[in-house]
Amino acid sequence: MGYCFDKVIDRRGSGAIMTDCLKERYGREDLLPLWIADMYFETPSPIREAIEKRLDHQIYGYAVAPESYWQSIIGWERSTHGWEIAREHLSFIPGIVRGIAFVLRCFTEPGDRVVVQPPVYMPFLNLPVANGRRLAYNPLIFDEASCSYRMDLDNLEEVCRRESPKVLILSNPHNPAGIVWPAEDLAGLADICHRYGVMAISDEIHADMALSGAVHHPFPTVSDTAADISITFAAPSKTFNMAGIVSSFCVVPNPAIREKFYRYMESCELNSTMFLSTVATEAAFTQCAQWRLDMLSYVEENVDFVCNYLRDHIPGIRAVRPQASFLVWLDCRGLGLDHDRLIDLFVNKARLALNDGEAFGPGGEGHMRMNVGAPRSMIAEALERLNKAVTEL
Ligand SMILES: Cc1ncc(COP(=O)(O)O)c(C=O)c1O
């Protein structure tokens, strides 16, 4: 028998940011939280059992990453995405957000420009600024008719020409809105970056969660140029609901970039593995393939449920249907509310904690991001609360 995704687990008091930071983030605690991107499903049992087994050993000393850990990553990427990774191209990184900051510090100087494509995952906007770099925007284009986004490669070329950025940060697939980028767009982006001497960081944390038959393309696989100008980050953390373990890795095919980046990482021991990370990753990548497929089917049904409910009951809010992951980007502009009233509607009227679209940068105004990696009963409850609040506007 597989795992029952309908099971409701109370996370309050476990130290989960999802449930235990509501007062601090939203000013009240009586909210149904569907915001930060981790799921309400139990971390798969093979991962928990592998961790428990390791914890049973009486000594938690320094630990080496076994060769089987590296091979589990290589095997997973080969079987899931047809991506052949050479062992020497791989390194551990202690979190992708940190990894992005390391790249910025290693390859750019204060004041340099970093291209981002908003609306996009907040740390892409905050990290460059917090590190004294400047943002260069290449906003995504929203197509009203199909209710979907595409990349603006013409504008990217213009931004590269005008602003001489050093780095571009790509969310592949894209958070929010769950866009799985077509291989041609990625290859086109790589060509432009190559022409203007821009390094691409491809953040592929959502890569293993393509929905509806969409096919994810690891950035280095789309062309030799893409492989040559990029640093790619990935992790089992989102897919297998183990973000608190902190386990991610990077792949750098270009020897010059690799040597510089891995020397930087080594100089601060940033690439040292933690023993629970390697244990959990290996279990995820060798024993949880079926759990992933079951989880994705359940999430896909949640996505359908949200899209259908909004269409039938709350026409002022449109869901941008994700092609990947468990986050649904809600276009709430049809409600005609300004920012304060929109937040008041969700937080104080509907008693929901979702992510405020404005935090995702230009183009995020009037949007909210809803996490649907949860039992359907929670999603139904959230939509009913929202419907009631909208009706009473
Ligand atoms: C696009 C993207 N990158 C990175 C992260 C977080 O990565 P980490 O926890 O490894 O820093 C998230 C989490 O939501 C994400 O959506």
The ligand as an SDF file (V2000), in Angstrom:
LIG
                    3D

 16 16  0  0  0  0  0  0  0  0999 V2000
   13.4290   28.3600   -6.9510 C   0  0  0  0  0  0  0  0  0  0  0  0
   13.8730   28.0150   -5.5640 C   0  0  0  0  0  0  0  0  0  0  0  0
   15.1810   27.9660   -5.2810 N   0  0  0  0  0  0  0  0  0  0  0  0
   15.6360   27.6460   -4.0500 C   0  0  0  0  0  0  0  0  0  0  0  0
   14.7640   27.3870   -3.0060 C   0  0  0  0  0  0  0  0  0  0  0  0
   15.2970   27.0680   -1.6420 C   0  0  0  0  0  0  0  0  0  0  0  0
   16.4460   26.2960   -1.7570 O   0  0  0  0  0  0  0  0  0  0  0  0
   17.3230   25.9560   -0.4850 P   0  0  0  0  0  0  0  0  0  0  0  0
   16.3990   25.6130    0.6250 O   0  0  0  0  0  0  0  0  0  0  0  0
   18.1500   24.8020   -0.9490 O   0  0  0  0  0  0  0  0  0  0  0  0
   18.1530   27.1630   -0.2150 O   0  0  0  0  0  0  0  0  0  0  0  0
   13.3890   27.4370   -3.2500 C   0  0  0  0  0  0  0  0  0  0  0  0
   12.4290   27.2160   -2.1640 C   0  0  0  0  0  0  0  0  0  0  0  0
   11.2800   27.5070   -2.2650 O   0  0  0  0  0  0  0  0  0  0  0  0
   12.9380   27.7420   -4.5590 C   0  0  0  0  0  0  0  0  0  0  0  0
   11.6310   27.7870   -4.8510 O   0  0  0  0  0  0  0  0  0  0  0  0
  1  2  1  0
  2  3  1  0
  2 15  2  0
  3  4  2  0
  4  5  1  0
  5  6  1  0
  5 12  2  0
  6  7  1  0
  7  8  1  0
  8  9  2  0
  8 10  1  0
  8 11  1  0
 12 13  1  0
 12 15  1  0
 13 14  2  0
 15 16  1  0
M  END
$$$$
